[in-house]
Amino acid sequence: MVRHPLAPEQIEAGRRLGAALRSARSGRSLVDVALTAGISPETLRKIETGRLPTPAFGTIVRLSEVLGVPLSDLARAWSTDPALSRAS
């Protein structure tokens, strides 16, 4: 399977998602959150820095649960759709 390069909008969406996760993590350590979510600390680091802009859905679900952030909030952070970004 050939992976097509990500569009600039997708890369920016990944950066927004990473920032939202980093903010939600607040005082918790990256290692603690990653291991509790069942992912490697390096994977979480890549997501938070935008180097992994399209993480697996299951990974985001687990992070949502561990951080106590509604999945809809993370979807809104990732979305490039201005209408969805404004929804509450």
N, C-alpha and C positions, 0 to 999 in steps of 0.2 A: 504494500500500500504506500502510495506516495502522499506525503503531507505537503499541502500547499502553504506557502508563507502566510503568516498572519497579516491581516490588514492593520494599518496604523490605529484604526478605531478599536480593534480587538486588543492590541497591545496597551492602549490607554485604559481600556476597560479592566484589564488585568491589574494595572497599577492602582486604579480606584478600589478594586476588590482587596488588593494587598493592604492598602492604607486603612480600609475599613476593618480588616482583621487585626492589623497592628494596633489600631485604636481600641478595639474591643478587648484585646489581650491586656491592655493597660499595665498593671503592675505584675502580672503573672509572667513567669519566665517562658521563653520560647520553647525550651526543652520540655517543660512540664506540660504545656498545652499540646505540643506535637505528640508526645508519648501518650497522653491521655486520649487523644484523638486517633491513635493508632497509626500515625505517620512518622516519618523520620524528621528530626529537627531541620535537616538540610532541605527537605521538601517544603516545610513551612517557611523557612527562610527565603526560598526561591519564590513562593507565592507572595509573601509579604513585600518583597522587593520588586515584584513585577517580572521576574525572570521566568516565571511559569504562569503566563497570563490566562491559560485555559486549563485549570486543574480539573480532575475528575469530579463529577457531580457528587459521588459518595464521599469524597474528601471534604467538600464544602459542607455537606450535610453533617458529617462528624464534627467539623470545626464549629458549625452553628450550634450544635448541641453542647459541646464542651464550653464554649464561650457564652452560652445563654443568649445568643443573638438570633432573632427570628430569621429564618431562611429568606423570607421576603425582603428583609433589610439588606442582606448580602446581594440578592438579585438586583435590587434597586441600585446598589453601589456599582455593580458590574454593568448594568444596562447602559447602552448608548442611546436609548430611546428617551428623548426629553420628557415625553408625557409620563412614562413610567417613573423616571427620576423625580418628578414633582409629586407623584402620588403619595399619600400618607398611609 
